[in-house]
Amino acid sequence: MQPLPEVGDLVRDNATGRVGFYVESVSGRFLIRAVHGGAEWEAEPTDVQPATPLRELRARAAEINARSRRGLGA
C-alpha cells in the first residue's frame, strides 16, 4: 500500500485518466480537484498514483495559464 498523497500533490486517477490535485480522504475515498478548477471528484485510492513529472509540469503550466486568463495572476 502506498502512502497517502499530501494535500496539493498532483495525482492521476487511473480509472478515469484524469489528473488533479489531491484534496483529502473522505470515507476511504480520495477527493481530487481538477487542475483547471471545476468540480472535484472522488476516486478509489487503489486507482490513484502520483502524476509523472511531465504530467505535473503540463498540469501546473495549464493551471497558471488558466489563472492568468481569469486575471488572478500566477
Backbone as CSV, one residue per row, in Angstrom:
resi,resn,N_x,N_y,N_z,CA_x,CA_y,CA_z,C_x,C_y,C_z
1,MET,0.848,-1.190,0.000,0.000,0.000,0.000,0.881,1.236,0.000
2,GLN,0.634,2.138,-0.941,1.436,3.345,-0.994,0.919,4.371,0.001
3,PRO,1.787,5.286,0.447,1.356,6.297,1.422,0.352,7.267,0.815
4,LEU,-0.411,7.910,1.692,-1.361,8.934,1.244,-0.602,10.083,0.597
5,PRO,-1.148,10.627,-0.470,-0.525,11.826,-1.022,-0.700,12.976,-0.037
6,GLU,0.114,14.002,-0.197,-0.046,15.200,0.621,-1.010,16.142,-0.086
7,VAL,-1.712,16.954,0.697,-2.643,17.925,0.120,-1.885,18.775,-0.899
8,GLY,-2.449,18.900,-2.093,-1.835,19.680,-3.156,-0.987,18.872,-4.111
9,ASP,-0.699,17.588,-3.774,0.061,16.738,-4.686,-0.746,16.495,-5.953
10,LEU,-0.071,16.491,-7.067,-0.720,16.193,-8.330,-0.767,14.681,-8.497
11,VAL,-1.958,14.165,-8.773,-2.144,12.721,-8.901,-2.919,12.398,-10.173
12,ARG,-2.832,11.143,-10.580,-3.581,10.664,-11.745,-4.560,9.600,-11.273
13,ASP,-5.806,9.754,-11.670,-6.846,8.767,-11.398,-6.837,7.805,-12.584
14,ASN,-6.282,6.629,-12.388,-6.152,5.665,-13.480,-7.495,5.153,-13.981
15,ALA,-8.525,5.224,-13.162,-9.850,4.754,-13.586,-10.455,5.672,-14.643
16,THR,-10.135,6.972,-14.555,-10.712,7.942,-15.495,-9.671,8.556,-16.421
17,GLY,-8.399,8.444,-16.055,-7.336,9.076,-16.825,-7.154,10.546,-16.511
18,ARG,-7.931,11.056,-15.555,-7.872,12.479,-15.211,-6.717,12.756,-14.248
19,VAL,-6.197,13.968,-14.327,-5.122,14.427,-13.445,-5.664,15.587,-12.627
20,GLY,-5.365,15.589,-11.341,-5.828,16.667,-10.484,-5.029,16.737,-9.202
21,PHE,-5.404,17.675,-8.345,-4.711,17.893,-7.088,-5.448,17.170,-5.956
22,TYR,-4.692,16.411,-5.170,-5.269,15.703,-4.031,-5.747,16.719,-2.999
23,VAL,-6.998,16.552,-2.533,-7.588,17.465,-1.555,-7.638,16.821,-0.173
24,GLU,-8.234,15.634,-0.083,-8.337,14.941,1.200,-8.896,13.547,0.979
25,SER,-8.908,12.775,2.054,-9.507,11.451,2.036,-10.813,11.521,2.821
26,VAL,-11.906,11.072,2.194,-13.218,11.116,2.823,-13.840,9.729,2.729
27,SER,-14.161,9.155,3.861,-14.807,7.837,3.915,-14.056,6.795,3.080
28,GLY,-12.738,6.854,3.134,-11.937,5.852,2.446,-11.718,6.109,0.967
29,ARG,-12.204,7.235,0.466,-12.002,7.593,-0.947,-11.230,8.908,-1.010
30,PHE,-10.527,9.108,-2.111,-9.758,10.338,-2.296,-10.619,11.379,-2.992
31,LEU,-10.514,12.609,-2.544,-11.175,13.731,-3.189,-10.098,14.473,-3.987
32,ILE,-10.352,14.667,-5.283,-9.376,15.265,-6.187,-10.005,16.470,-6.876
33,ARG,-9.240,17.567,-6.921,-9.706,18.800,-7.568,-9.110,18.887,-8.965
34,ALA,-9.936,19.157,-9.928,-9.485,19.284,-11.305,-8.435,20.387,-11.420
35,VAL,-7.472,20.205,-12.287,-6.390,21.167,-12.466,-6.920,22.539,-12.845
36,HIS,-7.899,22.596,-13.735,-8.445,23.873,-14.190,-9.571,24.368,-13.300
37,GLY,-9.739,23.797,-12.131,-10.849,24.156,-11.270,-12.064,23.327,-11.653
38,GLY,-13.199,23.749,-11.225,-14.405,22.992,-11.519,-14.685,21.975,-10.435
39,ALA,-15.523,21.044,-10.773,-15.994,20.068,-9.793,-14.886,19.115,-9.358
40,GLU,-14.870,18.831,-8.068,-13.969,17.812,-7.547,-14.609,16.459,-7.797
41,TRP,-13.800,15.412,-7.770,-14.353,14.070,-7.917,-13.710,13.137,-6.908
42,GLU,-14.397,12.028,-6.667,-13.897,11.013,-5.749,-13.252,9.897,-6.549
43,ALA,-12.216,9.311,-5.959,-11.521,8.205,-6.609,-11.151,7.157,-5.570
44,GLU,-11.101,5.924,-6.002,-10.630,4.839,-5.139,-9.125,5.008,-4.949
45,PRO,-8.634,4.903,-3.730,-7.191,5.052,-3.501,-6.342,4.102,-4.350
46,THR,-6.847,2.914,-4.641,-6.082,1.963,-5.447,-5.956,2.406,-6.897
47,ASP,-6.805,3.338,-7.334,-6.765,3.840,-8.709,-5.898,5.087,-8.854
48,VAL,-5.383,5.611,-7.742,-4.669,6.883,-7.759,-3.172,6.654,-7.590
49,GLN,-2.418,7.344,-8.433,-0.959,7.295,-8.325,-0.400,8.691,-8.531
50,PRO,0.822,8.925,-8.059,1.421,10.244,-8.306,1.534,10.495,-9.804
51,ALA,1.347,11.731,-10.206,1.482,12.089,-11.617,2.969,12.055,-11.984
52,THR,3.247,11.706,-13.220,4.637,11.716,-13.690,5.130,13.157,-13.736
53,PRO,6.430,13.364,-13.699,6.947,14.734,-13.759,6.453,15.502,-14.991
54,LEU,6.359,14.851,-16.144,5.879,15.533,-17.337,4.418,15.931,-17.194
55,ARG,3.581,15.030,-16.679,2.172,15.367,-16.457,2.049,16.511,-15.455
56,GLU,2.886,16.474,-14.418,2.830,17.533,-13.412,3.214,18.872,-14.027
57,LEU,4.265,18.906,-14.818,4.684,20.146,-15.460,3.578,20.701,-16.354
58,ARG,2.975,19.839,-17.160,1.891,20.278,-18.050,0.700,20.794,-17.257
59,ALA,0.330,20.079,-16.192,-0.836,20.465,-15.397,-0.604,21.786,-14.679
60,ARG,0.581,21.960,-14.111,0.857,23.217,-13.396,0.922,24.393,-14.370
61,ALA,1.485,24.179,-15.555,1.510,25.243,-16.567,0.092,25.589,-17.001
62,ALA,-0.742,24.579,-17.180,-2.135,24.819,-17.574,-2.876,25.593,-16.487
63,GLU,-2.609,25.269,-15.226,-3.273,25.980,-14.131,-2.836,27.444,-14.103
64,ILE,-1.548,27.710,-14.287,-1.048,29.078,-14.295,-1.668,29.847,-15.459
65,ASN,-1.726,29.225,-16.616,-2.323,29.881,-17.784,-3.802,30.185,-17.554
66,ALA,-4.527,29.248,-16.961,-5.951,29.458,-16.698,-6.147,30.606,-15.705
67,ARG,-5.324,30.647,-14.670,-5.416,31.736,-13.683,-5.107,33.071,-14.345
68,SER,-4.119,33.092,-15.233,-3.745,34.314,-15.927,-4.906,34.821,-16.802
69,ARG,-5.566,33.906,-17.492,-6.693,34.296,-18.345,-7.839,34.870,-17.502
70,ARG,-7.980,34.392,-16.282,-9.047,34.899,-15.404,-8.597,36.145,-14.647
71,GLY,-7.356,36.587,-14.873,-6.853,37.788,-14.210,-6.476,37.597,-12.775
72,LEU,-6.147,36.348,-12.398,-5.814,36.059,-10.998,-4.316,36.047,-10.741
73,GLY,-3.504,36.181,-11.749,-2.054,36.148,-11.565,-1.567,34.745,-11.324
74,ALA,-0.267,34.596,-11.171,0.329,33.262,-11.035,0.395,32.796,-9.642
